[in-house]
Amino acid sequence: MAPLIDTHAHLDAEQFAADLPAVLARARAAGVGAMIAVATTAPSSAVCVSLAARHTELLATVGIHPNSIMEASPTAWDEVVALVEGERVVGIGETGLDRHWDSTPFAVQEEYFVRHLELRRRHHRPVVIHCREAEADMLRVLRTEFDRHGPIHGVMHSFVGDTAMAEACRAMGLYLSFAGMLTYKNAAPLRETAAKQPLDRVLVETDSPYLSPVPLRGRRNEPAHVVYTARCLAGLLGVEEERLAEQTTANARKLFRLPV
């Protein structure tokens, strides 16, 4: 099968500190050709960049997660900006909006989200977007960005929205990435939405070490497990797994401007 790309993995997480080389080896053995190490803080951004420099199958993003803003140092944003032009930095984020947790005042989340959107425009990198229980706010901010600046090059990561949300995001230029939740018994509405998406606008991810897919729920997630989500998505879209792998990899290469 064509190699898959895990477009969202937190490989700098402490859960991988003891065995990252083995994790990467298992990913390669499972048919995962590349992984994007996604940052959540300024220090995380630096670690992701360092990991990508040391491991040829890794690429990196830089950014500050909405739930990490209040713990950021006064120089954190400047540290992120300084890393953007790194050779193996392919995206901005993880950024976005989150109404599930209250660790960051919502107005501050929105300010930082807009900062990330501006940063992706200045440096021509796609934006990696987190949205949890904030769909209306998300669409409001994205529509303002779209109306002012045109198509938004980026991805709604670990997408769990409904069909209307999916259509609105795609109309503004965004890709939709599906994670292990797609395989969960209680995720029938998400599967219905996924089944309606065009093949050329979907991606797959793990969100490692979180969201392990069925049949591995309860275990630490890792990039090798993206094959289960890909298999599920292929079935929903009515295509062979090989075709799903080919197209999602082509989509990831196009969005993140990866080598062919």
C-alpha positions in Angstrom: 0.0 0.0 0.0 1.1 3.6 -0.6 2.7 5.1 2.5 0.4 7.0 4.8 1.2 10.4 6.4 0.2 10.9 10.0 -0.6 14.7 9.8 -0.9 15.3 13.5 1.1 13.6 16.3 2.4 15.1 19.5 5.7 13.3 19.4 7.4 15.7 21.9 5.0 14.4 24.6 6.5 12.9 27.7 4.7 9.6 26.8 7.3 9.1 24.0 10.4 10.2 25.9 11.5 6.6 26.6 11.0 4.9 23.3 10.5 7.4 20.4 12.9 5.5 18.0 10.9 2.3 18.5 7.7 4.3 17.9 9.0 5.6 14.7 10.2 2.1 13.6 6.8 0.7 14.2 5.3 3.5 12.2 7.6 2.7 9.3 6.7 -1.0 9.6 3.0 -0.2 9.5 3.4 1.8 6.3 3.6 5.3 7.6 6.0 7.2 5.5 6.0 10.6 7.3 4.7 12.2 10.4 4.1 15.8 11.4 5.2 16.6 15.0 2.7 19.2 16.1 3.6 21.8 18.7 1.5 23.2 21.5 3.8 25.7 23.3 7.0 27.6 22.5 9.2 25.0 24.2 7.2 22.3 22.4 7.8 24.1 19.1 11.6 24.0 19.7 11.5 20.3 20.5 9.4 19.5 17.5 11.8 21.4 15.2 14.7 19.5 16.9 13.0 16.1 16.4 12.4 16.8 12.7 16.1 17.7 12.3 17.1 14.4 13.8 14.6 12.1 12.1 14.1 12.2 8.4 10.5 10.9 8.6 9.5 13.8 10.8 8.4 17.3 9.9 7.3 20.0 12.4 4.8 22.8 13.2 5.3 25.7 15.6 2.6 27.4 17.6 0.8 27.8 20.9 -2.3 25.7 21.7 -5.3 27.8 23.0 -5.2 25.9 26.3 -1.5 26.7 26.8 -1.6 30.4 26.3 -1.8 31.5 30.0 1.3 29.5 31.0 3.4 31.0 28.1 6.4 33.1 29.0 6.5 36.8 27.9 8.8 35.8 25.1 6.9 32.8 23.9 5.3 34.3 20.9 8.6 35.7 19.7 10.2 32.3 20.2 7.6 30.7 18.0 7.9 33.4 15.3 11.7 32.9 15.2 11.2 29.2 14.4 8.7 29.6 11.5 11.2 29.7 8.7 13.0 26.5 9.7 13.7 24.1 6.9 11.5 21.3 8.2 8.7 23.6 9.6 5.6 22.9 7.5 2.8 24.4 9.5 1.6 26.9 12.0 -0.2 25.6 15.2 -1.7 23.9 16.9 -3.9 26.9 17.3 -7.7 27.5 17.6 -10.6 27.9 20.0 -11.7 25.8 22.9 -14.8 26.3 25.0 -14.6 22.9 26.8 -11.8 24.0 29.1 -11.6 27.4 30.7 -7.8 27.6 31.2 -7.6 30.6 28.8 -10.1 33.4 28.6 -11.9 33.1 25.3 -11.0 36.6 24.2 -7.4 35.8 24.7 -7.8 32.5 22.7 -9.3 34.5 19.9 -6.5 37.0 19.9 -3.9 34.3 19.6 -5.8 32.4 17.0 -5.9 35.6 14.8 -2.1 36.0 15.4 -1.5 32.5 14.1 -3.7 33.2 11.1 -1.7 36.3 10.3 1.6 34.4 10.8 0.6 31.7 8.3 -0.2 34.4 5.7 3.2 36.1 6.2 5.2 32.9 6.0 3.1 30.9 3.6 2.6 27.9 5.9 -0.7 26.2 6.4 -2.5 26.5 9.8 -3.3 23.6 12.0 -6.6 24.3 13.7 -8.1 23.0 17.0 -11.8 23.4 17.6 -13.6 22.1 20.6 -17.2 23.0 21.4 -16.6 26.4 19.7 -17.9 25.8 16.2 -19.9 29.0 15.8 -17.0 31.1 17.1 -14.6 29.3 14.8 -16.7 29.9 11.7 -17.1 33.6 12.6 -13.3 34.1 12.9 -12.6 32.0 9.8 -15.2 33.9 7.7 -13.7 37.2 8.7 -10.2 35.9 7.6 -11.6 34.5 4.4 -13.6 37.6 3.5 -10.5 39.8 4.0 -7.7 37.6 2.6 -9.2 34.8 0.5 -8.8 31.0 0.9 -7.4 29.7 4.1 -4.7 27.1 3.6 -4.9 24.8 6.6 -6.6 21.9 8.2 -9.3 21.3 10.8 -7.5 18.7 12.8 -9.3 15.8 14.5 -12.5 17.0 12.9 -15.7 16.2 14.8 -18.1 18.8 13.3 -21.3 18.1 11.4 -21.9 18.2 7.7 -22.7 21.9 7.6 -19.5 22.7 9.5 -17.5 20.5 7.1 -19.0 22.2 4.0 -18.3 25.7 5.4 -14.7 24.9 6.2 -14.1 23.3 2.8 -15.6 26.3 1.1 -13.0 28.5 2.8 -10.2 26.3 1.5 -9.6 24.0 4.6 -8.9 20.3 4.6 -10.6 18.0 7.2 -8.4 15.6 9.1 -10.0 12.5 10.8 -8.5 10.8 13.9 -9.3 7.7 16.0 -12.6 9.1 17.1 -14.0 8.1 13.7 -13.8 4.5 14.8 -15.7 4.9 18.1 -19.0 3.2 18.6 -20.7 6.4 19.7 -19.4 8.4 16.6 -22.1 7.4 14.1 -22.9 11.1 13.3 -19.2 11.8 12.6 -19.0 8.8 10.3 -22.1 10.0 8.4 -20.3 13.4 7.9 -17.0 11.8 6.9 -18.8 9.6 4.3 -20.0 12.8 2.5 -16.6 14.4 2.1 -14.7 14.6 -1.2 -11.7 12.3 -1.3 -9.4 15.1 -2.3 -10.0 17.2 0.8 -9.5 14.7 3.7 -6.5 13.8 5.7 -5.8 11.2 8.4 -4.0 11.6 11.8 -3.5 10.0 15.2 -3.3 13.0 17.5 -0.9 10.7 19.4 -0.6 10.0 22.2 -4.3 10.6 22.5 -7.5 9.2 20.8 -6.3 5.6 20.2 -8.6 4.0 17.5 -10.7 0.9 17.9 -9.4 -1.8 18.6 -6.7 -0.1 20.6 -8.7 2.2 22.9 -7.2 2.5 26.3 -3.6 2.2 25.1 -1.2 5.0 24.2 -1.8 6.1 20.7 1.1 6.3 18.2 1.6 7.0 14.5 1.5 3.3 13.5 -2.2 3.3 14.6 -3.2 5.7 11.8 -3.8 2.7 9.7 -7.0 1.9 11.6 -8.5 5.3 11.0 -7.5 5.2 7.3 -9.2 1.8 7.0 -12.4 3.1 8.6 -12.3 6.2 6.4 -11.8 4.2 3.2 -14.8 2.1 4.0 -17.0 5.1 4.7 -15.9 6.7 1.4 -16.3 3.5 -0.6 -12.7 3.2 -1.8 -10.0 0.7 -1.5 -7.5 1.3 1.3 -4.7 1.7 -1.3 -6.7 4.5 -3.0 -7.4 6.2 0.3 -3.7 6.0 1.2 -2.6 7.4 -2.2 -5.1 10.3 -2.0 -4.6 11.3 1.6 -0.9 11.3 1.1 -1.2 13.4 -2.0 -3.5 15.8 -0.1 -1.0 16.1 2.8 1.9 16.7 0.4 -0.1 19.4 -1.4 -1.3 21.2 1.8 2.0 21.1 3.6 4.1 21.5 0.5 6.0 18.3 1.0 8.4 16.7 -1.5 6.5 14.4 -4.0 
